Amino acid sequence: MTNAEPGMRKDLKEAAATLKWAGVDLFALADRMKATGDEQGANELTKIALSFQQVEDTLEGAHSEKGKVSQVKPYSDNVR
């Protein structure tokens, strides 16, 4: 294990946690938008929140497996 690996795993874990809570906030905002009648905006935010969950799952898997950091995939293609 190199000196950088423990720090990288910690960073990945923190990034996954940030995505998780950002997704939770987006779901809540989407619910409020839907309640005000903005169904399209709510659906778009829900798609973004779901993509955050997918990336979070990927990051969680990457930080828990040694040497598997290359599994992290960009999520910008999922967000539209």
PAKOL-668026 format. One record per atom (N, C-alpha, C): residue number from 0; residue in three letters; atom name; x, y, z. Coordinates in steps of 0.1 Angstrom, whole numbers. Example, Ala and Ser with C-alpha at 12.3 -4.5 7.8 and 13.67 -1.06 7.14 Angstrom:
<pts>
<pt><pos>0</pos><code>ALA</code><site>N</site><x>132</x><y>-57</y><z>78</z></pt>
<pt><pos>0</pos><code>ALA</code><site>CA</site><x>123</x><y>-45</y><z>78</z></pt>
<pt><pos>0</pos><code>ALA</code><site>C</site><x>132</x><y>-33</y><z>78</z></pt>
<pt><pos>1</pos><code>SER</code><site>N</site><x>128</x><y>-22</y><z>71</z></pt>
<pt><pos>1</pos><code>SER</code><site>CA</site><x>137</x><y>-11</y><z>71</z></pt>
<pt><pos>1</pos><code>SER</code><site>C</site><x>129</x><y>0</y><z>79</z></pt>
</pts>
This chain:
<pts>
<pt><pos>0</pos><code>MET</code><site>N</site><x>9</x><y>-12</y><z>0</z></pt>
<pt><pos>0</pos><code>MET</code><site>CA</site><x>0</x><y>0</y><z>0</z></pt>
<pt><pos>0</pos><code>MET</code><site>C</site><x>9</x><y>12</y><z>0</z></pt>
<pt><pos>1</pos><code>THR</code><site>N</site><x>7</x><y>21</y><z>-9</z></pt>
<pt><pos>1</pos><code>THR</code><site>CA</site><x>14</x><y>34</y><z>-9</z></pt>
<pt><pos>1</pos><code>THR</code><site>C</site><x>9</x><y>43</y><z>1</z></pt>
<pt><pos>2</pos><code>ASN</code><site>N</site><x>17</x><y>54</y><z>4</z></pt>
<pt><pos>2</pos><code>ASN</code><site>CA</site><x>13</x><y>64</y><z>13</z></pt>
<pt><pos>2</pos><code>ASN</code><site>C</site><x>0</x><y>71</y><z>8</z></pt>
<pt><pos>3</pos><code>ALA</code><site>N</site><x>-2</x><y>72</y><z>-5</z></pt>
<pt><pos>3</pos><code>ALA</code><site>CA</site><x>-13</x><y>80</y><z>-10</z></pt>
<pt><pos>3</pos><code>ALA</code><site>C</site><x>-26</x><y>72</y><z>-9</z></pt>
<pt><pos>4</pos><code>GLU</code><site>N</site><x>-26</x><y>59</y><z>-9</z></pt>
<pt><pos>4</pos><code>GLU</code><site>CA</site><x>-38</x><y>51</y><z>-9</z></pt>
<pt><pos>4</pos><code>GLU</code><site>C</site><x>-48</x><y>54</y><z>2</z></pt>
<pt><pos>5</pos><code>PRO</code><site>N</site><x>-43</x><y>54</y><z>15</z></pt>
<pt><pos>5</pos><code>PRO</code><site>CA</site><x>-52</x><y>56</y><z>26</z></pt>
<pt><pos>5</pos><code>PRO</code><site>C</site><x>-59</x><y>70</y><z>25</z></pt>
<pt><pos>6</pos><code>GLY</code><site>N</site><x>-52</x><y>80</y><z>21</z></pt>
<pt><pos>6</pos><code>GLY</code><site>CA</site><x>-57</x><y>93</y><z>19</z></pt>
<pt><pos>6</pos><code>GLY</code><site>C</site><x>-67</x><y>93</y><z>7</z></pt>
<pt><pos>7</pos><code>MET</code><site>N</site><x>-64</x><y>86</y><z>-3</z></pt>
<pt><pos>7</pos><code>MET</code><site>CA</site><x>-74</x><y>85</y><z>-15</z></pt>
<pt><pos>7</pos><code>MET</code><site>C</site><x>-87</x><y>78</y><z>-11</z></pt>
<pt><pos>8</pos><code>ARG</code><site>N</site><x>-86</x><y>68</y><z>-3</z></pt>
<pt><pos>8</pos><code>ARG</code><site>CA</site><x>-98</x><y>61</y><z>1</z></pt>
<pt><pos>8</pos><code>ARG</code><site>C</site><x>-106</x><y>70</y><z>10</z></pt>
<pt><pos>9</pos><code>LYS</code><site>N</site><x>-99</x><y>77</y><z>19</z></pt>
<pt><pos>9</pos><code>LYS</code><site>CA</site><x>-107</x><y>87</y><z>28</z></pt>
<pt><pos>9</pos><code>LYS</code><site>C</site><x>-114</x><y>97</y><z>19</z></pt>
<pt><pos>10</pos><code>ASP</code><site>N</site><x>-107</x><y>102</y><z>9</z></pt>
<pt><pos>10</pos><code>ASP</code><site>CA</site><x>-113</x><y>112</y><z>0</z></pt>
<pt><pos>10</pos><code>ASP</code><site>C</site><x>-125</x><y>107</y><z>-7</z></pt>
<pt><pos>11</pos><code>LEU</code><site>N</site><x>-124</x><y>94</y><z>-12</z></pt>
<pt><pos>11</pos><code>LEU</code><site>CA</site><x>-135</x><y>88</y><z>-19</z></pt>
<pt><pos>11</pos><code>LEU</code><site>C</site><x>-147</x><y>86</y><z>-10</z></pt>
<pt><pos>12</pos><code>LYS</code><site>N</site><x>-144</x><y>82</y><z>2</z></pt>
<pt><pos>12</pos><code>LYS</code><site>CA</site><x>-155</x><y>80</y><z>12</z></pt>
<pt><pos>12</pos><code>LYS</code><site>C</site><x>-162</x><y>93</y><z>15</z></pt>
<pt><pos>13</pos><code>GLU</code><site>N</site><x>-154</x><y>104</y><z>17</z></pt>
<pt><pos>13</pos><code>GLU</code><site>CA</site><x>-160</x><y>117</y><z>19</z></pt>
<pt><pos>13</pos><code>GLU</code><site>C</site><x>-168</x><y>122</y><z>7</z></pt>
<pt><pos>14</pos><code>ALA</code><site>N</site><x>-163</x><y>120</y><z>-5</z></pt>
<pt><pos>14</pos><code>ALA</code><site>CA</site><x>-170</x><y>124</y><z>-17</z></pt>
<pt><pos>14</pos><code>ALA</code><site>C</site><x>-183</x><y>116</y><z>-18</z></pt>
<pt><pos>15</pos><code>ALA</code><site>N</site><x>-183</x><y>103</y><z>-15</z></pt>
<pt><pos>15</pos><code>ALA</code><site>CA</site><x>-195</x><y>95</y><z>-16</z></pt>
<pt><pos>15</pos><code>ALA</code><site>C</site><x>-205</x><y>101</y><z>-6</z></pt>
<pt><pos>16</pos><code>ALA</code><site>N</site><x>-201</x><y>104</y><z>6</z></pt>
<pt><pos>16</pos><code>ALA</code><site>CA</site><x>-210</x><y>110</y><z>16</z></pt>
<pt><pos>16</pos><code>ALA</code><site>C</site><x>-216</x><y>123</y><z>12</z></pt>
<pt><pos>17</pos><code>THR</code><site>N</site><x>-208</x><y>131</y><z>6</z></pt>
<pt><pos>17</pos><code>THR</code><site>CA</site><x>-213</x><y>144</y><z>0</z></pt>
<pt><pos>17</pos><code>THR</code><site>C</site><x>-223</x><y>142</y><z>-10</z></pt>
<pt><pos>18</pos><code>LEU</code><site>N</site><x>-221</x><y>133</y><z>-19</z></pt>
<pt><pos>18</pos><code>LEU</code><site>CA</site><x>-231</x><y>130</y><z>-30</z></pt>
<pt><pos>18</pos><code>LEU</code><site>C</site><x>-243</x><y>124</y><z>-24</z></pt>
<pt><pos>19</pos><code>LYS</code><site>N</site><x>-242</x><y>116</y><z>-13</z></pt>
<pt><pos>19</pos><code>LYS</code><site>CA</site><x>-254</x><y>111</y><z>-7</z></pt>
<pt><pos>19</pos><code>LYS</code><site>C</site><x>-263</x><y>122</y><z>-2</z></pt>
<pt><pos>20</pos><code>TRP</code><site>N</site><x>-257</x><y>131</y><z>6</z></pt>
<pt><pos>20</pos><code>TRP</code><site>CA</site><x>-265</x><y>142</y><z>12</z></pt>
<pt><pos>20</pos><code>TRP</code><site>C</site><x>-270</x><y>152</y><z>2</z></pt>
<pt><pos>21</pos><code>ALA</code><site>N</site><x>-262</x><y>154</y><z>-9</z></pt>
<pt><pos>21</pos><code>ALA</code><site>CA</site><x>-267</x><y>163</y><z>-20</z></pt>
<pt><pos>21</pos><code>ALA</code><site>C</site><x>-279</x><y>157</y><z>-27</z></pt>
<pt><pos>22</pos><code>GLY</code><site>N</site><x>-278</x><y>144</y><z>-29</z></pt>
<pt><pos>22</pos><code>GLY</code><site>CA</site><x>-289</x><y>136</y><z>-35</z></pt>
<pt><pos>22</pos><code>GLY</code><site>C</site><x>-302</x><y>137</y><z>-26</z></pt>
<pt><pos>23</pos><code>VAL</code><site>N</site><x>-300</x><y>136</y><z>-13</z></pt>
<pt><pos>23</pos><code>VAL</code><site>CA</site><x>-311</x><y>137</y><z>-3</z></pt>
<pt><pos>23</pos><code>VAL</code><site>C</site><x>-318</x><y>151</y><z>-5</z></pt>
<pt><pos>24</pos><code>ASP</code><site>N</site><x>-309</x><y>161</y><z>-5</z></pt>
<pt><pos>24</pos><code>ASP</code><site>CA</site><x>-314</x><y>175</y><z>-6</z></pt>
<pt><pos>24</pos><code>ASP</code><site>C</site><x>-322</x><y>176</y><z>-20</z></pt>
<pt><pos>25</pos><code>LEU</code><site>N</site><x>-316</x><y>171</y><z>-30</z></pt>
<pt><pos>25</pos><code>LEU</code><site>CA</site><x>-323</x><y>172</y><z>-43</z></pt>
<pt><pos>25</pos><code>LEU</code><site>C</site><x>-336</x><y>165</y><z>-44</z></pt>
<pt><pos>26</pos><code>PHE</code><site>N</site><x>-337</x><y>153</y><z>-37</z></pt>
<pt><pos>26</pos><code>PHE</code><site>CA</site><x>-350</x><y>146</y><z>-37</z></pt>
<pt><pos>26</pos><code>PHE</code><site>C</site><x>-360</x><y>155</y><z>-29</z></pt>
<pt><pos>27</pos><code>ALA</code><site>N</site><x>-356</x><y>161</y><z>-18</z></pt>
<pt><pos>27</pos><code>ALA</code><site>CA</site><x>-365</x><y>170</y><z>-11</z></pt>
<pt><pos>27</pos><code>ALA</code><site>C</site><x>-370</x><y>182</y><z>-19</z></pt>
<pt><pos>28</pos><code>LEU</code><site>N</site><x>-360</x><y>188</y><z>-26</z></pt>
<pt><pos>28</pos><code>LEU</code><site>CA</site><x>-364</x><y>199</y><z>-35</z></pt>
<pt><pos>28</pos><code>LEU</code><site>C</site><x>-373</x><y>195</y><z>-46</z></pt>
<pt><pos>29</pos><code>ALA</code><site>N</site><x>-370</x><y>183</y><z>-51</z></pt>
<pt><pos>29</pos><code>ALA</code><site>CA</site><x>-379</x><y>178</y><z>-62</z></pt>
<pt><pos>29</pos><code>ALA</code><site>C</site><x>-393</x><y>176</y><z>-57</z></pt>
<pt><pos>30</pos><code>ASP</code><site>N</site><x>-395</x><y>171</y><z>-45</z></pt>
<pt><pos>30</pos><code>ASP</code><site>CA</site><x>-408</x><y>169</y><z>-39</z></pt>
<pt><pos>30</pos><code>ASP</code><site>C</site><x>-415</x><y>183</y><z>-37</z></pt>
<pt><pos>31</pos><code>ARG</code><site>N</site><x>-408</x><y>193</y><z>-33</z></pt>
<pt><pos>31</pos><code>ARG</code><site>CA</site><x>-414</x><y>206</y><z>-32</z></pt>
<pt><pos>31</pos><code>ARG</code><site>C</site><x>-418</x><y>212</y><z>-45</z></pt>
<pt><pos>32</pos><code>MET</code><site>N</site><x>-409</x><y>210</y><z>-55</z></pt>
<pt><pos>32</pos><code>MET</code><site>CA</site><x>-412</x><y>215</y><z>-69</z></pt>
<pt><pos>32</pos><code>MET</code><site>C</site><x>-425</x><y>208</y><z>-74</z></pt>
<pt><pos>33</pos><code>LYS</code><site>N</site><x>-426</x><y>195</y><z>-72</z></pt>
<pt><pos>33</pos><code>LYS</code><site>CA</site><x>-437</x><y>187</y><z>-77</z></pt>
<pt><pos>33</pos><code>LYS</code><site>C</site><x>-450</x><y>192</y><z>-70</z></pt>
<pt><pos>34</pos><code>ALA</code><site>N</site><x>-449</x><y>196</y><z>-57</z></pt>
<pt><pos>34</pos><code>ALA</code><site>CA</site><x>-461</x><y>201</y><z>-49</z></pt>
<pt><pos>34</pos><code>ALA</code><site>C</site><x>-465</x><y>214</y><z>-55</z></pt>
<pt><pos>35</pos><code>THR</code><site>N</site><x>-456</x><y>222</y><z>-61</z></pt>
<pt><pos>35</pos><code>THR</code><site>CA</site><x>-460</x><y>235</y><z>-66</z></pt>
<pt><pos>35</pos><code>THR</code><site>C</site><x>-464</x><y>234</y><z>-81</z></pt>
<pt><pos>36</pos><code>GLY</code><site>N</site><x>-464</x><y>221</y><z>-86</z></pt>
<pt><pos>36</pos><code>GLY</code><site>CA</site><x>-469</x><y>219</y><z>-100</z></pt>
<pt><pos>36</pos><code>GLY</code><site>C</site><x>-458</x><y>219</y><z>-110</z></pt>
<pt><pos>37</pos><code>ASP</code><site>N</site><x>-445</x><y>220</y><z>-106</z></pt>
<pt><pos>37</pos><code>ASP</code><site>CA</site><x>-434</x><y>219</y><z>-116</z></pt>
<pt><pos>37</pos><code>ASP</code><site>C</site><x>-430</x><y>204</y><z>-117</z></pt>
<pt><pos>38</pos><code>GLU</code><site>N</site><x>-438</x><y>197</y><z>-124</z></pt>
<pt><pos>38</pos><code>GLU</code><site>CA</site><x>-435</x><y>182</y><z>-125</z></pt>
<pt><pos>38</pos><code>GLU</code><site>C</site><x>-422</x><y>180</y><z>-134</z></pt>
<pt><pos>39</pos><code>GLN</code><site>N</site><x>-420</x><y>188</y><z>-144</z></pt>
<pt><pos>39</pos><code>GLN</code><site>CA</site><x>-409</x><y>186</y><z>-153</z></pt>
<pt><pos>39</pos><code>GLN</code><site>C</site><x>-396</x><y>189</y><z>-145</z></pt>
<pt><pos>40</pos><code>GLY</code><site>N</site><x>-396</x><y>200</y><z>-138</z></pt>
<pt><pos>40</pos><code>GLY</code><site>CA</site><x>-384</x><y>203</y><z>-130</z></pt>
<pt><pos>40</pos><code>GLY</code><site>C</site><x>-381</x><y>193</y><z>-119</z></pt>
<pt><pos>41</pos><code>ALA</code><site>N</site><x>-392</x><y>188</y><z>-113</z></pt>
<pt><pos>41</pos><code>ALA</code><site>CA</site><x>-391</x><y>178</y><z>-103</z></pt>
<pt><pos>41</pos><code>ALA</code><site>C</site><x>-385</x><y>165</y><z>-109</z></pt>
<pt><pos>42</pos><code>ASN</code><site>N</site><x>-389</x><y>161</y><z>-120</z></pt>
<pt><pos>42</pos><code>ASN</code><site>CA</site><x>-384</x><y>149</y><z>-127</z></pt>
<pt><pos>42</pos><code>ASN</code><site>C</site><x>-369</x><y>151</y><z>-131</z></pt>
<pt><pos>43</pos><code>GLU</code><site>N</site><x>-365</x><y>163</y><z>-135</z></pt>
<pt><pos>43</pos><code>GLU</code><site>CA</site><x>-351</x><y>165</y><z>-139</z></pt>
<pt><pos>43</pos><code>GLU</code><site>C</site><x>-343</x><y>164</y><z>-126</z></pt>
<pt><pos>44</pos><code>LEU</code><site>N</site><x>-347</x><y>170</y><z>-115</z></pt>
<pt><pos>44</pos><code>LEU</code><site>CA</site><x>-339</x><y>169</y><z>-103</z></pt>
<pt><pos>44</pos><code>LEU</code><site>C</site><x>-338</x><y>155</y><z>-97</z></pt>
<pt><pos>45</pos><code>THR</code><site>N</site><x>-349</x><y>148</y><z>-99</z></pt>
<pt><pos>45</pos><code>THR</code><site>CA</site><x>-349</x><y>134</y><z>-95</z></pt>
<pt><pos>45</pos><code>THR</code><site>C</site><x>-339</x><y>126</y><z>-103</z></pt>
<pt><pos>46</pos><code>LYS</code><site>N</site><x>-338</x><y>128</y><z>-116</z></pt>
<pt><pos>46</pos><code>LYS</code><site>CA</site><x>-328</x><y>121</y><z>-124</z></pt>
<pt><pos>46</pos><code>LYS</code><site>C</site><x>-314</x><y>124</y><z>-119</z></pt>
<pt><pos>47</pos><code>ILE</code><site>N</site><x>-312</x><y>137</y><z>-116</z></pt>
<pt><pos>47</pos><code>ILE</code><site>CA</site><x>-298</x><y>141</y><z>-111</z></pt>
<pt><pos>47</pos><code>ILE</code><site>C</site><x>-295</x><y>134</y><z>-98</z></pt>
<pt><pos>48</pos><code>ALA</code><site>N</site><x>-305</x><y>134</y><z>-89</z></pt>
<pt><pos>48</pos><code>ALA</code><site>CA</site><x>-303</x><y>128</y><z>-76</z></pt>
<pt><pos>48</pos><code>ALA</code><site>C</site><x>-301</x><y>113</y><z>-77</z></pt>
<pt><pos>49</pos><code>LEU</code><site>N</site><x>-308</x><y>106</y><z>-86</z></pt>
<pt><pos>49</pos><code>LEU</code><site>CA</site><x>-305</x><y>92</y><z>-89</z></pt>
<pt><pos>49</pos><code>LEU</code><site>C</site><x>-291</x><y>90</y><z>-94</z></pt>
<pt><pos>50</pos><code>SER</code><site>N</site><x>-286</x><y>99</y><z>-103</z></pt>
<pt><pos>50</pos><code>SER</code><site>CA</site><x>-273</x><y>97</y><z>-108</z></pt>
<pt><pos>50</pos><code>SER</code><site>C</site><x>-262</x><y>99</y><z>-97</z></pt>
<pt><pos>51</pos><code>PHE</code><site>N</site><x>-265</x><y>108</y><z>-87</z></pt>
<pt><pos>51</pos><code>PHE</code><site>CA</site><x>-257</x><y>110</y><z>-76</z></pt>
<pt><pos>51</pos><code>PHE</code><site>C</site><x>-256</x><y>97</y><z>-68</z></pt>
<pt><pos>52</pos><code>GLN</code><site>N</site><x>-267</x><y>90</y><z>-66</z></pt>
<pt><pos>52</pos><code>GLN</code><site>CA</site><x>-268</x><y>77</y><z>-59</z></pt>
<pt><pos>52</pos><code>GLN</code><site>C</site><x>-259</x><y>67</y><z>-66</z></pt>
<pt><pos>53</pos><code>GLN</code><site>N</site><x>-260</x><y>66</y><z>-79</z></pt>
<pt><pos>53</pos><code>GLN</code><site>CA</site><x>-252</x><y>57</y><z>-87</z></pt>
<pt><pos>53</pos><code>GLN</code><site>C</site><x>-237</x><y>59</y><z>-85</z></pt>
<pt><pos>54</pos><code>VAL</code><site>N</site><x>-233</x><y>72</y><z>-86</z></pt>
<pt><pos>54</pos><code>VAL</code><site>CA</site><x>-219</x><y>75</y><z>-84</z></pt>
<pt><pos>54</pos><code>VAL</code><site>C</site><x>-215</x><y>73</y><z>-70</z></pt>
<pt><pos>55</pos><code>GLU</code><site>N</site><x>-224</x><y>76</y><z>-60</z></pt>
<pt><pos>55</pos><code>GLU</code><site>CA</site><x>-220</x><y>73</y><z>-46</z></pt>
<pt><pos>55</pos><code>GLU</code><site>C</site><x>-218</x><y>58</y><z>-44</z></pt>
<pt><pos>56</pos><code>ASP</code><site>N</site><x>-226</x><y>49</y><z>-50</z></pt>
<pt><pos>56</pos><code>ASP</code><site>CA</site><x>-224</x><y>35</y><z>-49</z></pt>
<pt><pos>56</pos><code>ASP</code><site>C</site><x>-211</x><y>31</y><z>-55</z></pt>
<pt><pos>57</pos><code>THR</code><site>N</site><x>-207</x><y>37</y><z>-66</z></pt>
<pt><pos>57</pos><code>THR</code><site>CA</site><x>-194</x><y>34</y><z>-73</z></pt>
<pt><pos>57</pos><code>THR</code><site>C</site><x>-183</x><y>38</y><z>-64</z></pt>
<pt><pos>58</pos><code>LEU</code><site>N</site><x>-184</x><y>50</y><z>-58</z></pt>
<pt><pos>58</pos><code>LEU</code><site>CA</site><x>-173</x><y>55</y><z>-50</z></pt>
<pt><pos>58</pos><code>LEU</code><site>C</site><x>-172</x><y>46</y><z>-37</z></pt>
<pt><pos>59</pos><code>GLU</code><site>N</site><x>-183</x><y>43</y><z>-31</z></pt>
<pt><pos>59</pos><code>GLU</code><site>CA</site><x>-183</x><y>34</y><z>-19</z></pt>
<pt><pos>59</pos><code>GLU</code><site>C</site><x>-176</x><y>21</y><z>-23</z></pt>
<pt><pos>60</pos><code>GLY</code><site>N</site><x>-179</x><y>15</y><z>-34</z></pt>
<pt><pos>60</pos><code>GLY</code><site>CA</site><x>-172</x><y>3</y><z>-38</z></pt>
<pt><pos>60</pos><code>GLY</code><site>C</site><x>-158</x><y>5</y><z>-41</z></pt>
<pt><pos>61</pos><code>ALA</code><site>N</site><x>-154</x><y>16</y><z>-47</z></pt>
<pt><pos>61</pos><code>ALA</code><site>CA</site><x>-140</x><y>18</y><z>-50</z></pt>
<pt><pos>61</pos><code>ALA</code><site>C</site><x>-132</x><y>21</y><z>-38</z></pt>
<pt><pos>62</pos><code>HIS</code><site>N</site><x>-137</x><y>28</y><z>-28</z></pt>
<pt><pos>62</pos><code>HIS</code><site>CA</site><x>-129</x><y>30</y><z>-16</z></pt>
<pt><pos>62</pos><code>HIS</code><site>C</site><x>-127</x><y>18</y><z>-7</z></pt>
<pt><pos>63</pos><code>SER</code><site>N</site><x>-137</x><y>9</y><z>-8</z></pt>
<pt><pos>63</pos><code>SER</code><site>CA</site><x>-136</x><y>-3</y><z>0</z></pt>
<pt><pos>63</pos><code>SER</code><site>C</site><x>-128</x><y>-14</y><z>-5</z></pt>
<pt><pos>64</pos><code>GLU</code><site>N</site><x>-124</x><y>-13</y><z>-18</z></pt>
<pt><pos>64</pos><code>GLU</code><site>CA</site><x>-116</x><y>-24</y><z>-24</z></pt>
<pt><pos>64</pos><code>GLU</code><site>C</site><x>-102</x><y>-18</y><z>-28</z></pt>
<pt><pos>65</pos><code>LYS</code><site>N</site><x>-92</x><y>-24</y><z>-22</z></pt>
<pt><pos>65</pos><code>LYS</code><site>CA</site><x>-78</x><y>-19</y><z>-25</z></pt>
<pt><pos>65</pos><code>LYS</code><site>C</site><x>-75</x><y>-21</y><z>-40</z></pt>
<pt><pos>66</pos><code>GLY</code><site>N</site><x>-69</x><y>-10</y><z>-46</z></pt>
<pt><pos>66</pos><code>GLY</code><site>CA</site><x>-65</x><y>-11</y><z>-59</z></pt>
<pt><pos>66</pos><code>GLY</code><site>C</site><x>-76</x><y>-10</y><z>-70</z></pt>
<pt><pos>67</pos><code>LYS</code><site>N</site><x>-88</x><y>-7</y><z>-66</z></pt>
<pt><pos>67</pos><code>LYS</code><site>CA</site><x>-100</x><y>-7</y><z>-75</z></pt>
<pt><pos>67</pos><code>LYS</code><site>C</site><x>-104</x><y>8</y><z>-78</z></pt>
<pt><pos>68</pos><code>VAL</code><site>N</site><x>-96</x><y>18</y><z>-75</z></pt>
<pt><pos>68</pos><code>VAL</code><site>CA</site><x>-100</x><y>31</y><z>-77</z></pt>
<pt><pos>68</pos><code>VAL</code><site>C</site><x>-103</x><y>34</y><z>-92</z></pt>
<pt><pos>69</pos><code>SER</code><site>N</site><x>-98</x><y>27</y><z>-101</z></pt>
<pt><pos>69</pos><code>SER</code><site>CA</site><x>-100</x><y>29</y><z>-115</z></pt>
<pt><pos>69</pos><code>SER</code><site>C</site><x>-115</x><y>26</y><z>-119</z></pt>
<pt><pos>70</pos><code>GLN</code><site>N</site><x>-122</x><y>20</y><z>-109</z></pt>
<pt><pos>70</pos><code>GLN</code><site>CA</site><x>-136</x><y>17</y><z>-112</z></pt>
<pt><pos>70</pos><code>GLN</code><site>C</site><x>-145</x><y>29</y><z>-112</z></pt>
<pt><pos>71</pos><code>VAL</code><site>N</site><x>-140</x><y>40</y><z>-106</z></pt>
<pt><pos>71</pos><code>VAL</code><site>CA</site><x>-148</x><y>52</y><z>-106</z></pt>
<pt><pos>71</pos><code>VAL</code><site>C</site><x>-150</x><y>57</y><z>-120</z></pt>
<pt><pos>72</pos><code>LYS</code><site>N</site><x>-163</x><y>59</y><z>-123</z></pt>
<pt><pos>72</pos><code>LYS</code><site>CA</site><x>-166</x><y>64</y><z>-137</z></pt>
<pt><pos>72</pos><code>LYS</code><site>C</site><x>-172</x><y>78</y><z>-136</z></pt>
<pt><pos>73</pos><code>PRO</code><site>N</site><x>-169</x><y>86</y><z>-146</z></pt>
<pt><pos>73</pos><code>PRO</code><site>CA</site><x>-174</x><y>100</y><z>-146</z></pt>
<pt><pos>73</pos><code>PRO</code><site>C</site><x>-190</x><y>100</y><z>-146</z></pt>
<pt><pos>74</pos><code>TYR</code><site>N</site><x>-196</x><y>109</y><z>-139</z></pt>
<pt><pos>74</pos><code>TYR</code><site>CA</site><x>-210</x><y>109</y><z>-139</z></pt>
<pt><pos>74</pos><code>TYR</code><site>C</site><x>-216</x><y>121</y><z>-147</z></pt>
<pt><pos>75</pos><code>SER</code><site>N</site><x>-208</x><y>129</y><z>-153</z></pt>
<pt><pos>75</pos><code>SER</code><site>CA</site><x>-213</x><y>141</y><z>-160</z></pt>
<pt><pos>75</pos><code>SER</code><site>C</site><x>-221</x><y>137</y><z>-172</z></pt>
<pt><pos>76</pos><code>ASP</code><site>N</site><x>-219</x><y>125</y><z>-178</z></pt>
<pt><pos>76</pos><code>ASP</code><site>CA</site><x>-227</x><y>121</y><z>-189</z></pt>
<pt><pos>76</pos><code>ASP</code><site>C</site><x>-241</x><y>117</y><z>-185</z></pt>
<pt><pos>77</pos><code>ASN</code><site>N</site><x>-243</x><y>114</y><z>-172</z></pt>
<pt><pos>77</pos><code>ASN</code><site>CA</site><x>-256</x><y>110</y><z>-167</z></pt>
<pt><pos>77</pos><code>ASN</code><site>C</site><x>-265</x><y>122</y><z>-164</z></pt>
<pt><pos>78</pos><code>VAL</code><site>N</site><x>-258</x><y>133</y><z>-161</z></pt>
<pt><pos>78</pos><code>VAL</code><site>CA</site><x>-266</x><y>145</y><z>-157</z></pt>
<pt><pos>78</pos><code>VAL</code><site>C</site><x>-269</x><y>154</y><z>-169</z></pt>
<pt><pos>79</pos><code>ARG</code><site>N</site><x>-281</x><y>156</y><z>-171</z></pt>
<pt><pos>79</pos><code>ARG</code><site>CA</site><x>-285</x><y>164</y><z>-182</z></pt>
<pt><pos>79</pos><code>ARG</code><site>C</site><x>-296</x><y>174</y><z>-178</z></pt>
</pts>
